[in-house]
Amino acid sequence: GQQVMQIPQYQHVQEGEDFTTYCNSSTTLSNIQWYKQRPGGHPVFLIQLVKSGEVKKQKRLTFQFGEAKKNSSLHITATQTTDVGTYFCAGPDRGSTLGRLYFGRGTQLTVWP
Amino acid sequence: DTGVSQNPRHKITKRGQNVTFRCDPISEHNRLYWYRQTLGQGPEFLTYFQNEAQLEKSRLLSDRFSAERPKGSFSTLEIQRTEQGDSAMYLCASSLATVRSGNTIYFGEGSWLTVV
């Protein structure tokens, strides 16, 4: 079945260091979405990538969608304590644009001041 | 507040009791989802509705679980004869699924269930 794998599961960085999380799918995705969940909170939508090779930026966050549309990454430059949380990628059901989303296990980011 | 609303936010129940959670989605959204999340895991899909029709149910959803969305607006998720393994956060989400906009889902704050 559809699987979305994320690595690493945990990442501890010092404030100011960069952070990257990787997402891989067993099948080609029509799109990929990224969510952030703060400790004790709920997942909050960050961004959606649709096109092969697409790169989008949100301030210090850079999102990439692979050329084959089977992998994606989120890179945070110069982390801050406000970046703490778990970052999830999610892709729709196989071959679907509007199907239910499958979530990865997430990468839990801890930032030391 | 026009976001997804869930209640109760926390529920502690004894094993064997029934519990019901309610979700009010974003009003203009046509889809409503239920996910379950346990510690250290991503949200796991349970079921979803398009308007009032329940279109898909996960194999994770045993016979003890039932979800309804009677008028295509709010939804309820009932768990009968709760077991300790049901302890989790139950997340409701909604989306306006269109070919143009895709299917970005917006989560509520979740309902935490503890079965003792």
Interface residues (C-beta under 8 A of the other chain):
Chain A: Q6 N31 Q33 Y35 G41 H42 P43 V44 F45 Q48 V50 F88 A90 P92 T97 L98 G99 R100 L101 Y102 F103 G104 R105 G106 Q108
Chain B: Y33 Y35 G40 Q41 G42 P43 E44 F45 Y48 E56 L91 A97 T98 V99 G102 N103 T104 I105 Y106 F107 G108 E109 G110
